Amino acid sequence: MKINKTNTIVSLTGSNSLESRAIEHCRKSGFIVYLDIDNSVILDRCNKMKVTRIVGMANKSLIDILEWRRNIYENTYDIRFILDPCKDGGFDLQYNAKKLIEMLNKDQDYVSTRGAKNFLFNKVLTDGLAPDGGLFVSSYMPKFSIYQLQRFINLSFQEV
């Protein structure tokens, strides 16, 4: 399969996309965004929808399947995005999509700690130091909700 589109998002769900060949194919075609959400939220949603099993995996509990998937996601993602729930516990998909796109667009612009601005990642990677002798830092500082910050608690330093 070859996707000949630019600025296209392909959303993969289910277990087939978690096979190593599928992951490598995706990685060659773009990058993998891990939409991170607490298992309890998924289980609650499944309960409300009366989902008790996953097709082809009837011999495993939902929590076992979620843990299996989470392990794969956490070992293969390029970008981790923690979804932010609404006050009612649901998810505003438009809001989260907007925040993700904002993060992806702004994460590519860097500034120098000494004031120089507007450097792209490739320049940062190849030069190491800014022309004014400063260090490169991202110009974008994301704002996190309380829910998103709570999701950091059990992550390692490297994951955060």
N, C-alpha and C positions, 0 to 999 in steps of 0.2 A: 504494500500500500504506500502510495506517495501522495502527500498533500501539497498541492501547488498554490497555496494561499499565503498571504502575509497578514499579519495582525489577526491570526485565527487562534481560537482556543478550542482544544479538543478535550472534552471531559470524559474521563474513563472511570467506569464504575464496575463493580462485580469482580469476580476472582480471575477471569481470563487475563485482564490487563496487568495482573500482578505476577504473571509468569516472567522469568528472567529475559526471554527473547522479546517479549512485548515491551518491557521496561527499556531494554537497550535500543529498540527501534525508536521509542519515544525520545530517548536521550539524543539520538543522532539527528532527529527532526526538530528538536527544540529543547525545552527544559521542563522539569517536573516540579509542579507546585503541589505541595502537601497541604490540603485544607484540613487543619488540625481542629478537632472538636473533642470534648470529653466524651468518653464512652457512655457515661450515664445519660447524656443528652440524646445520644443515638438510641440507646435502649428505651428511654422514655417515649421517643417518637415511634419506635417500632411497636411498643405496647399500645399506644393510642391508635395506631394503624392496624392493630391485631396481627402483626407479623411475628411469627414464632420460629421461623426457620429460613434458611437460605437454600434455594434450589441447588441440588447437587451436593449439599453439605448437611443433610438431615441428621447425620450421626454426631454433629458437633453443636454445642450450645452457641447462642448468639454472642455471648461474652468471649468464648474461645475464638470464634471467627474474628471478632473485632480486634482481639489481642494479636492474632496471627497477622491480620492486615496491618495493624499499627506497626508491628515489628518491621514489616517490609517497607512501609511508607517512611519510617524513621531512618532506614538504611539506604534509601534511594533518592530522596528529594534533593532538588537544587535550591528551592525556596520554600520555607515553612511559613504559612499564613494561618494565624489563629483566628478562627471565625468569632465574631462578636455577636452575642445574642441580644434580642430586644428585652425590654423589662418583663414581658410576659413569658420569657423563656423560649420563644420562637426565634426565627432568624429572618431578618430582612435581607433577602438575597441581593436586591439592588444596592443597598447600602454596603454590604460586604464586597460586592463586585467592584463598586466604585473605589473603596479603600484599597483593594488589591491592585487595581490598575494604577491608582495614585502611587502606591508603593513601588510598583515595577517601573514606572516612568521616572520617579524622582530618585530612585536608588542608583541611577546611572550618572548623576551629576556630582562632582567632587569640588571642594574648595581647599585652599591652603590654610594652615593654621596661622600664617602670616598675612592673609588677606587676599591673595590672588584667587580668582573665581573661574568657574565654568570649565572643568576638566572632565573628559569622558574616561570611562574605566580603562580603555586600552592605553591611554597616556599614563594613567596612574600606575598601571601594571608594568609598563616598560620603563618609566622614568624613576620610580621609587620616591623621589623627592620633588616637590614643586619647584618651578623656576626661581622663586623667591627664597628658597631654602627651607620652606615650611613643610610640614607633614600633610599628606592628603587625608581629608576626612569627608565623609558623605555630607552633602548639603541638606540632606533630608533627615530629620529626626522624627520617627513615627510617634504618634500619640496612641497610648494603649488604654483600653477601658480596664476597670477593676477585674472583670472576668478574664481578659487576656493576661493581665499581670498575674492572676492566680494560677493560670496555666503554666507560668514559668517556674513555679515553686519547686516542682519535682524534676526540672530539667538540669542537666549538667551545665557547667560554665560554657563549654564549647557549643552546646545546643542553643543556649540563650544568645 
